Structure formats: structure tokens, C-alpha cells
């Protein structure tokens, strides 16, 4: 594999830092960090460039907080300036290099390969009734906190040889245990950590239908025996990365629909997939129903405001078989605006 050098000057160039600043601020114009940075915006960019030119960058201190939905996670937060701008500057240069290494089965935080991208892929695979009869679903135990720094650095060096870029990445990687959830750069580092596992699945194990969204993985096959054998090999491979599975992995037949008792649906990326039906995950549906129940009791909302309140759930419904759910939950006078014109 050809290793790439001469990247550092591109990363630290003033034009790239300005571009990174534009990208990093999208949707955050009113945030405290952006407003403080904007008081001396150009001077800050020049100062960051100078710090990087002198190879003197140090990672800022993290602040942390815990979220509990969809599950409990410790989130790490860096200041907007200089760290978030720098992360975007790095990815402006490295993203096309790393995405070029990823297999087409790698999803999450990649342009065109988000939740809806993997959803479409799973639905296409489900049409192959014979080759997707059985499913192996698994995920990694505490994936982000368990990423080994030495192994990650070795993986990065398989594609990049620019010493200054590697030194900068090492500084960021060593700033916290594992890979901190919340960093823009972390999403790509996590995908990179498993990318050669992805290649092994496709090129050595020859698995046709495989989907990975971060650390959630789905394998489809016409043979239960193949999937059980694959599971044993996966455990061995992941142990070489100092990773382990959660212990809830199972092999099961895919049902044709919700009424089919000879199998079950595949719960993955917020949907439950059947061969002839795609539904919203139960937890998301319950939250949506609670939200609409509250909104339906209000009389101070026009159709536009009502739609804004439920817009994110309408996105889930748009890509699933949720016509009956929407009819039952959306207030009738808003139904045309929310559903028929969505």
C-alpha cells in the first residue's frame, strides 16, 4: 500500500484553517465558543497557524458530560478554538485519503453513508431471500474507550508517512484514554481502527452481505453454520485489536414481516428490518407517540410549527412502513402538511 507524505503544510496553511473555521461553525453561530473566537477571528487563525508551524500545538483540556439517550455515554468536549478548528483542518486533508481505504460496507460519519445509506443497503440485501436467510448481529464492548493507542497509531502509519502530521495526530490521540466520544476527528479514527477488519471480512472471509455502522455489525448468510463459524473467527480477530464483544451476539432467521413467527426482525440503526417490511425501532416510536400526544393537546400551534416539532421523527417514518402509525398519531388537521407534503 502506497504511503502518503507531505501533508503537514497543507493542513496548517492559512487558507485551510480558514476553510476549517467555516466548516466547524456550521449550525453553531450562536454558541459561546464561536462568539468568543469571532472577536479576534483573523488573529486567532494566524496564531493557530504560527503555533502549528512551530510544532508547538498542545491539546486543550476536555470538559465532560454524560448523556443517557439512546444509552449512557461520557461525552468529551473541546473548545471551539483552537481544537475544533484544527480537527476540521486535519480532516479537510485526510478525509479523502482515509475514506479511500474504507470498504463500501463501512458506514457512519461518511458522506452518503449515514443511517439512510446503510438502511438502503440492508433493504437491498433482504431482497436476496436465499443469501440473506440468517443474520449474525453483534457489537463491540465499550468500543471508543477501548481503542488501543499503539494499535491505532500503527494503523494510521500504514497509509500516512508525513512525520509532522503523525506527530500532530499522536498528540491528539494521546490526549485521552481510548478515542473520546464527541471529537470530530474521533469518528474517523474509530472507523479507521476497524477498516482492516472490514477488508478481512470481505476479502478473506468472503462475506457478501456485511454492514458496519461504527461498532454495530450485521452479517447475512444462507447458512447458520457459516455465521457461527464466522463469529468464532471474529472474536479471535478482535482480540488481536484488544477488543471484545458485548456477549449479546446471536444468529437468527429473518422474518418476512412482524406477524411471521418463524424468525424475527433485524433491529439496526433505528429500524427493524423484515424481508417485506421496515418499521421504526420501538423506543423511537414510543418517544414519537409521547411527543405527538403532548402536541395534540395544544391549540397554539399552526401547521408549520407542529411540523417543526416532529420533523426528525417524520424523517424516520419517511423511510419505513409507518403510514398507519402517522395516521394514528398526527393530529388530523396537521396530517396533510406533515405527511402528504413531507
LUMKOLGU-129472 format. One record per residue (C-alpha): residue number from 0; x, y, z. Coordinates in nm, 4 decimals. Layout:
BEGIN
+------+----------+----------+----------+
| resi |       c1 |       c2 |       c3 |
+------+----------+----------+----------+
|  NUM |        X |        Y |        Z |
...
+------+----------+----------+----------+
//
This chain:
BEGIN
+------+----------+----------+----------+
| resi |       c1 |       c2 |       c3 |
+------+----------+----------+----------+
|    0 |   0.0000 |   0.0000 |   0.0000 |
|    1 |   0.1399 |   0.3375 |  -0.1032 |
|    2 |   0.2085 |   0.5642 |   0.1928 |
|    3 |   0.1430 |   0.9365 |   0.1570 |
|    4 |   0.3712 |   1.2177 |   0.2742 |
|    5 |   0.3979 |   1.5974 |   0.2512 |
|    6 |   0.0633 |   1.6603 |   0.4195 |
|    7 |   0.1507 |   1.8899 |   0.7092 |
|    8 |   0.1960 |   2.2139 |   0.5153 |
|    9 |  -0.1436 |   2.1598 |   0.3521 |
|   10 |  -0.3065 |   2.1027 |   0.6923 |
|   11 |  -0.1603 |   2.4132 |   0.8581 |
|   12 |  -0.1971 |   2.6520 |   0.5646 |
|   13 |  -0.3913 |   2.9672 |   0.6482 |
|   14 |  -0.6391 |   2.9008 |   0.3659 |
|   15 |  -0.7110 |   2.5521 |   0.5025 |
|   16 |  -0.7508 |   2.6851 |   0.8571 |
|   17 |  -0.9983 |   2.9459 |   0.7315 |
|   18 |  -1.1917 |   2.6758 |   0.5467 |
|   19 |  -1.1895 |   2.4606 |   0.8610 |
|   20 |  -1.3256 |   2.7539 |   1.0617 |
|   21 |  -1.6137 |   2.7896 |   0.8136 |
|   22 |  -1.6968 |   2.4197 |   0.8363 |
|   23 |  -1.6630 |   2.3938 |   1.2129 |
|   24 |  -1.9039 |   2.6817 |   1.2776 |
|   25 |  -2.1936 |   2.5474 |   1.0697 |
|   26 |  -2.5032 |   2.5333 |   1.2881 |
|   27 |  -2.3109 |   2.6797 |   1.5847 |
|   28 |  -2.3061 |   3.0528 |   1.5106 |
|   29 |  -2.4706 |   3.1407 |   1.8426 |
|   30 |  -2.2539 |   2.9119 |   2.0540 |
|   31 |  -2.0292 |   3.0705 |   2.3154 |
|   32 |  -1.7075 |   2.9358 |   2.1630 |
|   33 |  -1.7800 |   3.0747 |   1.8173 |
|   34 |  -1.8832 |   3.4164 |   1.9519 |
|   35 |  -1.5642 |   3.4459 |   2.1597 |
|   36 |  -1.3498 |   3.3326 |   1.8667 |
|   37 |  -1.5135 |   3.5851 |   1.6346 |
|   38 |  -1.3968 |   3.8768 |   1.8481 |
|   39 |  -1.0463 |   3.8109 |   1.7144 |
|   40 |  -1.1174 |   3.5694 |   1.4335 |
|   41 |  -0.8363 |   3.6521 |   1.1906 |
|   42 |  -0.5797 |   3.6978 |   1.4675 |
|   43 |  -0.6757 |   3.3573 |   1.6117 |
|   44 |  -0.6329 |   3.1864 |   1.2749 |
|   45 |  -0.2890 |   3.3442 |   1.2321 |
|   46 |  -0.1917 |   3.2458 |   1.5880 |
|   47 |  -0.3006 |   2.8855 |   1.5301 |
|   48 |  -0.1031 |   2.8762 |   1.2055 |
|   49 |   0.2046 |   3.0053 |   1.3880 |
|   50 |   0.1664 |   2.7503 |   1.6697 |
|   51 |   0.1398 |   2.4658 |   1.4195 |
|   52 |   0.4282 |   2.5999 |   1.2133 |
|   53 |   0.6461 |   2.5937 |   1.5262 |
|   54 |   0.5258 |   2.2363 |   1.6015 |
|   55 |   0.4111 |   2.3686 |   1.9401 |
|   56 |   0.0414 |   2.2677 |   1.9409 |
|   57 |  -0.0913 |   2.1172 |   2.2642 |
|   58 |  -0.4351 |   1.9643 |   2.3041 |
|   59 |  -0.6700 |   2.1721 |   2.5208 |
|   60 |  -0.8275 |   2.0362 |   2.8369 |
|   61 |  -1.1511 |   1.8429 |   2.7904 |
|   62 |  -1.4771 |   1.9153 |   2.9655 |
|   63 |  -1.7039 |   1.6139 |   3.0022 |
|   64 |  -2.0719 |   1.5428 |   3.0487 |
|   65 |  -2.2922 |   1.2336 |   3.0405 |
|   66 |  -2.5844 |   1.1628 |   2.8093 |
|   67 |  -2.8408 |   0.8904 |   2.8762 |
|   68 |  -3.0210 |   0.8592 |   2.5391 |
|   69 |  -3.0064 |   0.6321 |   2.3474 |
|   70 |  -2.7710 |   0.4895 |   2.6107 |
|   71 |  -2.5400 |   0.6212 |   2.8813 |
|   72 |  -2.2203 |   0.7693 |   2.7378 |
|   73 |  -1.9476 |   1.0011 |   2.8607 |
|   74 |  -1.9058 |   1.2840 |   2.6088 |
|   75 |  -1.5803 |   1.4789 |   2.5770 |
|   76 |  -1.5904 |   1.8413 |   2.4640 |
|   77 |  -1.3059 |   2.0604 |   2.3398 |
|   78 |  -1.3111 |   2.4387 |   2.2958 |
|   79 |  -1.4088 |   2.5669 |   1.9525 |
|   80 |  -1.0759 |   2.7475 |   1.9195 |
|   81 |  -0.8225 |   2.6089 |   1.8560 |
|   82 |  -0.9089 |   2.2391 |   1.8772 |
|   83 |  -1.2306 |   2.2033 |   1.6810 |
|   84 |  -1.0970 |   2.4217 |   1.4020 |
|   85 |  -0.7796 |   2.2124 |   1.3899 |
|   86 |  -0.9743 |   1.8840 |   1.3729 |
|   87 |  -1.1612 |   2.0115 |   1.0681 |
|   88 |  -0.8352 |   2.1321 |   0.9133 |
|   89 |  -0.6863 |   1.7853 |   0.9551 |
|   90 |  -0.9896 |   1.6155 |   0.8051 |
|   91 |  -1.0010 |   1.8566 |   0.5090 |
|   92 |  -0.6769 |   1.6904 |   0.4007 |
|   93 |  -0.7014 |   1.3382 |   0.5438 |
|   94 |  -1.0683 |   1.2556 |   0.4844 |
|   95 |  -1.0323 |   1.1627 |   0.1141 |
|   96 |  -0.7248 |   0.9534 |   0.1992 |
|   97 |  -0.8966 |   0.7594 |   0.4766 |
|   98 |  -1.2314 |   0.7217 |   0.3003 |
|   99 |  -1.0362 |   0.5710 |   0.0114 |
|  100 |  -0.9187 |   0.2966 |   0.2493 |
|  101 |  -1.2671 |   0.2193 |   0.3855 |
|  102 |  -1.4705 |  -0.0581 |   0.2251 |
|  103 |  -1.8147 |   0.0224 |   0.0864 |
|  104 |  -1.9605 |  -0.1670 |   0.3831 |
|  105 |  -1.8322 |   0.0979 |   0.6286 |
|  106 |  -2.0963 |   0.3486 |   0.7332 |
|  107 |  -2.1296 |   0.6264 |   0.9938 |
|  108 |  -1.9899 |   0.9786 |   0.9546 |
|  109 |  -1.9042 |   0.9282 |   0.5856 |
|  110 |  -2.0690 |   1.1436 |   0.3199 |
|  111 |  -2.3532 |   0.9483 |   0.1575 |
|  112 |  -2.3120 |   0.6637 |   0.4050 |
|  113 |  -2.5133 |   0.7644 |   0.7068 |
|  114 |  -2.8167 |   0.5926 |   0.8576 |
|  115 |  -3.0222 |   0.6142 |   0.5393 |
|  116 |  -2.7312 |   0.4816 |   0.3351 |
|  117 |  -2.6940 |   0.1675 |   0.5441 |
|  118 |  -3.0731 |   0.1313 |   0.5610 |
|  119 |  -3.0928 |   0.1195 |   0.1822 |
|  120 |  -2.8108 |  -0.1338 |   0.1719 |
|  121 |  -2.9824 |  -0.3665 |   0.4202 |
|  122 |  -3.3131 |  -0.3441 |   0.2326 |
|  123 |  -3.1395 |  -0.4356 |  -0.0946 |
|  124 |  -2.9729 |  -0.7336 |   0.0721 |
|  125 |  -3.3063 |  -0.8502 |   0.2149 |
|  126 |  -3.4385 |  -0.8895 |  -0.1401 |
|  127 |  -3.1946 |  -1.1787 |  -0.1870 |
|  128 |  -3.4130 |  -1.4232 |   0.0043 |
|  129 |  -3.1764 |  -1.7191 |  -0.0213 |
|  130 |  -2.8453 |  -1.5491 |   0.0580 |
|  131 |  -2.9811 |  -1.3438 |   0.3485 |
|  132 |  -3.1925 |  -1.6022 |   0.5332 |
|  133 |  -2.9931 |  -1.5803 |   0.8563 |
|  134 |  -2.8382 |  -1.2905 |   1.0440 |
|  135 |  -2.5480 |  -1.2503 |   1.2844 |
|  136 |  -2.5668 |  -0.9203 |   1.4720 |
|  137 |  -2.3043 |  -0.8047 |   1.7188 |
|  138 |  -2.1354 |  -0.5001 |   1.8640 |
|  139 |  -1.8120 |  -0.4254 |   2.0456 |
|  140 |  -1.7979 |  -0.3761 |   2.4220 |
|  141 |  -1.7146 |  -0.0127 |   2.5097 |
|  142 |  -1.5674 |   0.0409 |   2.1643 |
|  143 |  -1.4494 |   0.4034 |   2.1796 |
|  144 |  -1.2937 |   0.3831 |   2.5297 |
|  145 |  -1.1259 |   0.0501 |   2.4395 |
|  146 |  -0.9356 |   0.1662 |   2.1300 |
|  147 |  -0.5668 |   0.0922 |   2.1847 |
|  148 |  -0.3466 |   0.3920 |   2.1043 |
|  149 |  -0.0443 |   0.1927 |   1.9896 |
|  150 |  -0.2534 |  -0.0193 |   1.7536 |
|  151 |  -0.4349 |   0.2906 |   1.6203 |
|  152 |  -0.1045 |   0.4669 |   1.5528 |
|  153 |   0.0254 |   0.1604 |   1.3686 |
|  154 |  -0.2888 |   0.1510 |   1.1522 |
|  155 |  -0.2543 |   0.5221 |   1.0698 |
|  156 |   0.1075 |   0.4657 |   0.9654 |
|  157 |   0.0001 |   0.2045 |   0.7093 |
|  158 |  -0.1224 |   0.4911 |   0.4904 |
|  159 |   0.0499 |   0.8086 |   0.6134 |
|  160 |   0.4247 |   0.8714 |   0.6377 |
|  161 |   0.4367 |   1.2505 |   0.6906 |
|  162 |   0.6262 |   1.2777 |   1.0223 |
|  163 |   0.4833 |   1.6138 |   1.1287 |
|  164 |   0.1270 |   1.5006 |   1.0566 |
|  165 |   0.1856 |   1.1791 |   1.2501 |
|  166 |   0.3295 |   1.3750 |   1.5431 |
|  167 |   0.0224 |   1.6004 |   1.5469 |
|  168 |  -0.2168 |   1.3049 |   1.5320 |
|  169 |  -0.0258 |   1.1317 |   1.8115 |
|  170 |  -0.0663 |   1.4425 |   2.0294 |
|  171 |  -0.4424 |   1.4381 |   1.9777 |
|  172 |  -0.4738 |   1.0603 |   2.0224 |
|  173 |  -0.2777 |   1.0632 |   2.3488 |
|  174 |  -0.4929 |   1.3425 |   2.4950 |
|  175 |  -0.7449 |   1.0950 |   2.6440 |
|  176 |  -0.7926 |   0.7247 |   2.7058 |
|  177 |  -0.9279 |   0.5376 |   2.4067 |
|  178 |  -1.0872 |   0.7663 |   2.1485 |
|  179 |  -1.3073 |   1.0324 |   2.3145 |
|  180 |  -1.6698 |   1.0402 |   2.2020 |
|  181 |  -1.7540 |   1.3924 |   2.0919 |
|  182 |  -1.4436 |   1.4853 |   1.8923 |
|  183 |  -1.4972 |   1.5418 |   1.5206 |
|  184 |  -1.1732 |   1.3573 |   1.4474 |
|  185 |  -1.2719 |   1.0620 |   1.6690 |
|  186 |  -1.5437 |   0.9462 |   1.4307 |
|  187 |  -1.2880 |   0.8872 |   1.1566 |
|  188 |  -1.0256 |   0.7369 |   1.3868 |
|  189 |  -1.2819 |   0.4844 |   1.5107 |
|  190 |  -1.3754 |   0.3855 |   1.1557 |
|  191 |  -1.0083 |   0.3606 |   1.0632 |
|  192 |  -0.9406 |   0.1336 |   1.3615 |
|  193 |  -1.1741 |  -0.1316 |   1.2164 |
|  194 |  -1.1167 |  -0.0734 |   0.8453 |
|  195 |  -0.8702 |  -0.3595 |   0.8001 |
|  196 |  -1.1130 |  -0.5830 |   0.9892 |
|  197 |  -1.3681 |  -0.4814 |   0.7227 |
|  198 |  -1.1250 |  -0.5791 |   0.4470 |
|  199 |  -1.0642 |  -0.9129 |   0.6199 |
|  200 |  -1.4398 |  -0.9795 |   0.6350 |
|  201 |  -1.4850 |  -0.9072 |   0.2648 |
|  202 |  -1.1596 |  -1.0310 |   0.1100 |
|  203 |  -1.0593 |  -1.3231 |   0.3319 |
|  204 |  -1.3881 |  -1.4439 |   0.4801 |
|  205 |  -1.5759 |  -1.3600 |   0.1559 |
|  206 |  -1.8910 |  -1.2359 |   0.3317 |
|  207 |  -2.1185 |  -1.0846 |   0.0702 |
|  208 |  -2.3700 |  -0.9059 |   0.2913 |
|  209 |  -2.1925 |  -0.7189 |   0.5680 |
|  210 |  -2.2777 |  -0.3802 |   0.7203 |
|  211 |  -2.0883 |  -0.1911 |   0.9901 |
|  212 |  -2.2172 |   0.1295 |   1.1481 |
|  213 |  -1.9469 |   0.2396 |   1.3967 |
|  214 |  -1.9157 |  -0.0730 |   1.6160 |
|  215 |  -2.2568 |  -0.2237 |   1.5302 |
|  216 |  -2.2157 |  -0.5044 |   1.2749 |
|  217 |  -2.4577 |  -0.7132 |   1.0715 |
|  218 |  -2.3738 |  -1.0237 |   0.8666 |
|  219 |  -2.6268 |  -1.2020 |   0.6437 |
|  220 |  -2.5917 |  -1.5516 |   0.5016 |
|  221 |  -2.7830 |  -1.8575 |   0.3806 |
|  222 |  -2.6143 |  -2.0725 |   0.6470 |
|  223 |  -2.6386 |  -2.0668 |   1.0253 |
|  224 |  -2.3278 |  -2.2825 |   1.0433 |
|  225 |  -2.1278 |  -2.0296 |   0.8411 |
|  226 |  -2.2309 |  -1.7484 |   1.0726 |
|  227 |  -2.1486 |  -1.9445 |   1.3893 |
|  228 |  -1.8048 |  -2.0260 |   1.2474 |
|  229 |  -1.7574 |  -1.6638 |   1.1456 |
|  230 |  -1.8437 |  -1.5478 |   1.4974 |
|  231 |  -1.5609 |  -1.7561 |   1.6449 |
|  232 |  -1.3146 |  -1.6121 |   1.3915 |
|  233 |  -1.4355 |  -1.2567 |   1.4597 |
|  234 |  -1.3751 |  -1.2966 |   1.8331 |
|  235 |  -1.0217 |  -1.4100 |   1.7590 |
|  236 |  -0.9540 |  -1.1220 |   1.5196 |
|  237 |  -1.0953 |  -0.8579 |   1.7548 |
|  238 |  -0.8874 |  -0.9920 |   2.0417 |
|  239 |  -0.5781 |  -0.9045 |   1.8358 |
|  240 |  -0.7045 |  -0.5437 |   1.8496 |
|  241 |  -0.7634 |  -0.5727 |   2.2254 |
|  242 |  -1.1395 |  -0.5564 |   2.1666 |
|  243 |  -1.4157 |  -0.7887 |   2.2845 |
|  244 |  -1.7848 |  -0.8360 |   2.2073 |
|  245 |  -2.0687 |  -0.7419 |   2.4417 |
|  246 |  -2.1829 |  -1.1017 |   2.4752 |
|  247 |  -2.5327 |  -1.0473 |   2.3312 |
|  248 |  -2.4479 |  -1.1644 |   1.9794 |
|  249 |  -2.6929 |  -1.4103 |   1.8210 |
|  250 |  -2.7607 |  -1.5929 |   1.4966 |
|  251 |  -3.1284 |  -1.5918 |   1.3929 |
|  252 |  -3.3536 |  -1.6271 |   1.0856 |
|  253 |  -3.5011 |  -1.3073 |   0.9355 |
|  254 |  -3.8824 |  -1.2995 |   0.9425 |
|  255 |  -4.0860 |  -1.1896 |   0.6406 |
|  256 |  -4.2903 |  -0.9412 |   0.8449 |
|  257 |  -4.3963 |  -0.8639 |   1.2005 |
|  258 |  -4.6567 |  -1.1440 |   1.2012 |
|  259 |  -4.4124 |  -1.4136 |   1.0845 |
|  260 |  -4.3314 |  -1.6367 |   1.3841 |
|  261 |  -4.0574 |  -1.8325 |   1.2052 |
|  262 |  -3.7987 |  -1.5625 |   1.2542 |
|  263 |  -3.7579 |  -1.2093 |   1.3797 |
|  264 |  -3.6744 |  -0.8614 |   1.2598 |
|  265 |  -3.3253 |  -0.7161 |   1.2457 |
|  266 |  -3.3017 |  -0.4235 |   1.4886 |
|  267 |  -3.0330 |  -0.1994 |   1.3396 |
|  268 |  -2.9651 |   0.1785 |   1.3098 |
|  269 |  -3.3078 |   0.2738 |   1.4454 |
|  270 |  -3.5126 |   0.0448 |   1.2220 |
|  271 |  -3.6444 |  -0.3106 |   1.2483 |
|  272 |  -3.5913 |  -0.4824 |   0.9137 |
|  273 |  -3.8085 |  -0.7678 |   0.7869 |
|  274 |  -3.7981 |  -0.9107 |   0.4367 |
|  275 |  -4.1176 |  -0.7363 |   0.3267 |
|  276 |  -4.1459 |  -0.4646 |   0.5894 |
|  277 |  -3.9350 |  -0.1962 |   0.7567 |
|  278 |  -4.0516 |  -0.0473 |   1.0869 |
|  279 |  -3.9204 |   0.2146 |   1.3274 |
|  280 |  -3.7470 |   0.0816 |   1.6371 |
|  281 |  -3.9856 |   0.0513 |   1.9320 |
|  282 |  -3.8033 |   0.3044 |   2.1508 |
|  283 |  -3.8058 |   0.5707 |   1.8785 |
|  284 |  -4.1730 |   0.5035 |   1.8087 |
|  285 |  -4.2652 |   0.5401 |   2.1770 |
|  286 |  -4.0817 |   0.8728 |   2.2027 |
|  287 |  -4.2593 |   0.9935 |   1.8880 |
|  288 |  -4.6006 |   0.8925 |   2.0263 |
|  289 |  -4.5352 |   1.0722 |   2.3563 |
|  290 |  -4.4264 |   1.3841 |   2.1689 |
|  291 |  -4.7326 |   1.3945 |   1.9424 |
|  292 |  -4.9649 |   1.3239 |   2.2363 |
|  293 |  -4.8355 |   1.6402 |   2.4068 |
|  294 |  -4.8546 |   1.8461 |   2.0882 |
|  295 |  -5.2067 |   1.7259 |   2.0081 |
|  296 |  -5.3318 |   1.8709 |   2.3364 |
|  297 |  -5.2075 |   2.2171 |   2.2425 |
|  298 |  -5.4117 |   2.4706 |   2.0486 |
|  299 |  -5.1452 |   2.7375 |   1.9973 |
|  300 |  -4.9537 |   2.5705 |   1.7111 |
|  301 |  -5.0002 |   2.6273 |   1.3403 |
|  302 |  -4.9188 |   2.3550 |   1.0896 |
|  303 |  -4.5641 |   2.4807 |   1.0293 |
|  304 |  -4.4770 |   2.4922 |   1.3993 |
|  305 |  -4.6291 |   2.1470 |   1.4568 |
|  306 |  -4.4235 |   2.0028 |   1.1715 |
|  307 |  -4.1038 |   2.1539 |   1.3097 |
|  308 |  -4.1657 |   1.9822 |   1.6428 |
|  309 |  -4.1979 |   1.6362 |   1.4835 |
|  310 |  -3.9674 |   1.6807 |   1.1834 |
|  311 |  -3.6944 |   1.4417 |   1.2999 |
|  312 |  -3.9460 |   1.1592 |   1.3511 |
|  313 |  -4.1008 |   1.2271 |   1.0120 |
|  314 |  -3.7575 |   1.1502 |   0.8688 |
|  315 |  -3.7629 |   0.8062 |   1.0305 |
|  316 |  -4.1204 |   0.7471 |   0.9127 |
|  317 |  -4.0394 |   0.8505 |   0.5565 |
|  318 |  -3.8012 |   0.5572 |   0.5181 |
|  319 |  -4.0177 |   0.2952 |   0.6876 |
|  320 |  -4.3622 |   0.1426 |   0.6581 |
|  321 |  -4.5225 |   0.3817 |   0.9038 |
|  322 |  -4.8372 |   0.5031 |   0.7285 |
|  323 |  -5.0703 |   0.3638 |   0.9948 |
|  324 |  -4.8534 |   0.4991 |   1.2766 |
|  325 |  -4.8653 |   0.8504 |   1.1308 |
|  326 |  -5.2424 |   0.8364 |   1.0830 |
|  327 |  -5.2899 |   0.7365 |   1.4454 |
|  328 |  -5.0513 |   0.9894 |   1.5978 |
|  329 |  -5.0514 |   1.3053 |   1.3847 |
|  330 |  -5.3367 |   1.5401 |   1.4648 |
|  331 |  -5.5797 |   1.5198 |   1.1677 |
|  332 |  -5.5710 |   1.8899 |   1.0844 |
|  333 |  -5.1906 |   1.8754 |   1.0512 |
|  334 |  -5.1738 |   1.5437 |   0.8651 |
|  335 |  -5.1672 |   1.6891 |   0.5136 |
|  336 |  -4.8915 |   1.9390 |   0.5975 |
|  337 |  -4.6763 |   1.6918 |   0.7906 |
|  338 |  -4.7198 |   1.3764 |   0.5852 |
|  339 |  -4.8585 |   1.4404 |   0.2379 |
|  340 |  -4.6282 |   1.7367 |   0.1753 |
|  341 |  -4.3235 |   1.5938 |   0.3564 |
+------+----------+----------+----------+
//
